[in-house]
């Protein structure tokens, strides 16, 4: 990749993550949806299966999902410089917004219209999270793997019904995946 092309890619990466982060409310799963649309569907920098893997890594790593996803996507797109660029684009909007809010906290905390706006945004966030579930969960179902569907259903039941800690569920699912992969290699 030439210097001019790399600079252009980094600039696109920065503007994309800045835009996504500026207009994303509701947390990491929402930003993952927008990253998928931008980097998989629109720019074709990452394929869908790899984005699913990056989302799983981002969610299972300590820290904010949005920042973790930016680190992984940035690294995948343009190495270390891409990672730094994506993280800067991702953290600048919330840092600026939080700075303004903290400066005017008293006015925001008691404002009825701000409270109503936040309530309205919650409904939108739920819709976006359902879109992620539909897209990523649908991909697992389309693979027609009974094993993956059982893991998905068991993980859902463990968290919703039995209130098992999400970290434990992720670690167990990862362990089952590794064991399955090793088992498959032994048979070969």
N, C-alpha and C positions, 0 to 999 in steps of 0.2 A: 504494500500500500504506500503510495507516494505521500510526501509531506503535506501537499495541498489537499489530497484526498482524505488523509487522516484528520487534518484540521477541520475539514468540512464535516466529517463523521462525528468528531467530538462536539462541534457546534450544534449539529442536529440532535445529538444525544442530550446535550445540556438543555437546549430549548424544549425538547420533548419532555424530559423529566421535570423541568421547571413548570411547563404548562400543566402536565398531569398533576403535579403536586399542588399547584395553585388552585385547581378547580376540583379537587377530590376531598370530600368530607366523609368521614365514617371509618377511617382506619385502613389498615394494611390490605385487607381482602379487597377493598374497593380499588385501591391503587393497583393491585395485581391485575384486576379486570382491565383497567385502562392501559396498563403496560402491555398486556396481551394484545389488545386491539391495535396499539401503536406499533409495537416491535415485531409481532407475529403477522397480524392481518394486513397492516398497512405497509410497513417498511420491509418485511420479510427478512429481518436480521436474525431471527430465531425461529425455529419451527415449533409447532404447538406442543409436541411431546417434551421438548427441552424446556419450554416455558412452564409446563406442569412440574417438571423436576425442579426448576429454579424456585417456583412458588413453594414447593414442599420444603426445600432447603431453607428458604427465607423464613417460613413459618416455624420451622423446628429449631432455628438458631436463636440464641439469646439476642434481645434487642427488638427494636421496632421493625415490623414486617416490611414497611415501605423502604426503610433504609437498607435492610438486608437484601431486598429484591433489587434495589438500585445498585448495590455493590455487585451482585451476581450478574445482572444484565449488563452493567457497565464493563465488568471484567470480560464477559463473553463477547461483547461487541468490539472493544478497543483496548483490552488489557488494563494495565495499571492506570494509565491516563484516562481511560473510559470509566473505570471504577470511581476515580476521584471526581470526574466531571459529572457523572450520574448522581453521586451522593450530594454534591453541591447543588445541583438542580433540584434535588428532592428536598433538601433541608432548608433552603433559603425561604420559600414561601411560608412554611409554618413558623419559622423563627421570626420573620417580619410580622406576621399576623399576631403571634403570641406577644411580641414586644408591644405592639399597639394596644392589644387587649389588656395587658398588664398595666400599661400606663393609664388607661381609662377604665380600669376594672370596676370601680364603684358605679359608674354610669351604666356599664353593660349589665352588671349583676342585678340591678333593679328595674331594668327596662322591659316592660311587658312585651313589646314588639320583637325584641331580640329573643326572648323566651319562646314566642310563637314561631318565629322563623326557625329556631333550632328544632322545635317539635315537627315542623313541616319537613325539615331536612332528614329527620329520622326515617320517615316513610320512604324517601328516595334512597337512602342508604340500604334499607332492607331490600328494596328491589334490585339494587346493584349486587348485593351479596347473593341473592337468589340467582342472579344471572351467572355469577361465578360457579355456584354449586351446580347449576344446570349444565354449564359448559364443561367444567372439569369432571364432574361426576358422570355426565353423559358420555364422555370419552372412555371412561373406564367400562361403562355398561356396553358401549359399542364394540369393545374388544371381545365381547362374549366370553370372557374368562370367568368361570364360576368361582375360581379361587379369589380373584380380585373383587368380585361382587360380594363374596362372603366377608372378606377383610373390611370392605367399605361398610357393609351393614353392621358388622360386629363393632367397628369403631364408632359408628353412629349410636348404636344401642349403649355402648359403654359410656359415652359422654352424656347422652340425653337421659337415659333411664337410670343408669347406675352411678352417674356423677363422678366417673373416674377422671383423674387429672389428665388434661390433654397431652402434657409432656409424656406421661407414661404410655398413653395410647400411641403416640408417634414413635416412641422408642420400641414398643412391642411390635408395631406394624413394620418398622424398619428391620428389626431382628427377624421377623417372619420372612420378609423379603430376601434378606441375606441367606437365611437357612434354605429357602426355596431355590435360590440361585446356586448355592453350593451343592444341594441335593441333585439339581439338574446336571451340574458338571460331573458329579460322580457317576451318573448313569451313562454319560457320553463316552 
